[in-house]
């Protein structure tokens, strides 16, 4: 990444190998915008979606388009139409879209509703970005490596032992798992998920990132490190704790101060597991999806809660816990190019 004056900024030196990771990350972020672009270039996508919706409700003429907020841009009028059409067709309650070119945000608008009270989605409304969070964690790890604070080929247990008890790990192959293995999903770490108490051998009040990593370390690897590549969340849950050991800060604190803030991204943060305690700009998740109610993973209470709020966002911070606006994600993507 170069500045407009042509010079490469500090702390963003890129080796050939690590640039490959960044390019892959950029494509993943751009893929988030692909459906709207495809629909614009191929009108049959929208037409088929409307046809499907018409069959479902039987009254296409009764549909009312979602509210739209933010400054309208004549050149992007087709985006307004396509996005509104897709939201109607697939019963999407709310969404936000942003487009940038040459590092400048050209288009940022909100569509639909943000909460059950009917407040409109704004251009700066924040949504859960799920596994796009892994791109943020990967960038933080690579930046620490570029700064000479972390060797990607260091065995992860050597780093973790400063924060997490690693004695008595049953599988000796753990000693061969490196930071790089975790980054590339070829560590052999079990693909079992670890954010619900039914999958853990701990009580809800102890459900935190460190305890989850301890649970992961007690599991046998699914394969020899480096022999296969299988995507899973556990790799990045561990990387979050690596960042904490190396920096002496919490994962969220370090990423916000040292990675996001220099990019001009100030609102992005770990989301809330309680819809009543979410950030002022964060939308209410799960609207219009008829999601089941579940027993919360992170609380001792027995009362059922909506599925979207049945697990702790803190416990999956580095693998899927971030919330951000569309404009912030696009700004982040420009630093990957």
KASUL-V987068 format. One record per residue. OMEGA is omega in radians with two decimals (none if undefined). Layout:
BEGIN
omega
OMEGA
OMEGA
END
This chain:
BEGIN
omega
3.13
3.08
-3.10
3.12
3.06
-3.13
3.11
-3.11
3.10
3.05
3.09
3.05
-3.02
3.03
-3.12
-3.11
-3.08
3.11
3.09
3.10
-3.09
3.11
3.10
3.12
-3.12
3.13
3.12
3.11
-3.13
3.13
3.11
-3.12
-3.02
-3.10
-3.11
3.13
3.13
-3.12
-3.14
-3.11
-3.12
-3.05
-3.11
3.10
3.13
-3.13
3.13
3.13
3.12
3.13
3.12
-3.13
-3.13
3.11
-3.10
-3.05
3.07
-3.09
-3.13
-3.07
-3.12
-3.09
3.05
-3.08
3.13
3.04
-3.14
3.11
-3.12
-3.09
3.08
3.12
-3.06
-3.11
-3.10
-3.13
3.13
3.07
3.13
-3.08
-3.09
-3.11
3.09
3.13
3.14
3.12
3.08
-3.06
-3.06
3.03
3.11
-3.06
-3.09
3.13
3.14
-3.11
3.07
3.12
3.12
3.02
3.14
3.08
-3.12
3.06
-3.13
-3.02
3.07
-3.10
3.07
-3.09
3.01
-3.03
-3.06
-3.12
-3.06
3.04
3.09
3.09
-3.09
3.00
3.13
3.11
-3.13
3.07
-3.05
-3.14
3.00
-3.12
3.01
-3.00
2.95
3.04
-3.14
3.09
3.12
3.14
3.13
3.12
3.14
3.11
-3.12
3.12
3.08
3.10
-3.14
3.13
3.12
-3.11
-3.08
3.07
-3.08
-3.13
3.06
3.05
-3.02
-3.14
3.10
3.10
-3.04
-3.05
3.09
-3.08
-3.05
3.10
-3.10
3.13
3.06
3.07
-3.01
-3.07
-3.11
-3.14
3.09
-3.11
-3.13
-3.11
-3.12
3.05
-3.13
3.10
3.13
-3.11
-3.07
3.11
3.07
-3.08
-3.02
-3.14
-3.08
3.14
3.10
-3.12
-2.99
3.11
3.07
-3.02
3.10
-3.12
-3.08
3.14
-3.11
3.14
-3.08
-3.10
3.10
-3.11
3.12
-3.07
-3.12
-3.12
3.09
3.12
3.07
3.12
3.13
-3.12
3.13
3.14
3.06
3.06
3.12
3.11
-3.13
3.14
3.10
-3.06
-3.13
3.09
3.12
-3.13
2.95
-3.06
-3.03
3.13
-3.04
2.97
3.11
-3.14
3.08
3.13
3.06
3.12
-3.13
3.12
-3.06
-3.02
-3.07
3.10
2.98
3.14
-3.10
-3.12
-3.12
-3.09
-3.12
-3.06
-2.95
3.13
-3.03
-3.09
3.08
3.08
-3.08
3.14
-2.98
-3.08
-3.09
-3.08
3.05
-3.07
-3.11
3.07
-3.14
-3.08
-3.14
-3.13
-3.12
3.12
-3.12
-3.13
-3.07
-3.14
3.03
-3.01
3.09
-3.12
3.05
-3.08
-3.12
-3.13
3.13
3.02
-3.08
3.04
-3.09
-3.10
-2.95
-3.10
3.13
-3.11
3.12
-3.09
-3.14
3.14
3.08
-3.06
-3.12
-3.13
-3.08
3.14
-3.10
3.08
3.11
-3.06
3.12
-3.00
-3.00
-3.12
-3.10
-2.98
-3.01
2.94
-3.09
3.03
3.11
-3.13
3.13
3.11
3.10
3.10
3.08
-3.12
3.14
3.11
3.08
-3.05
none
END
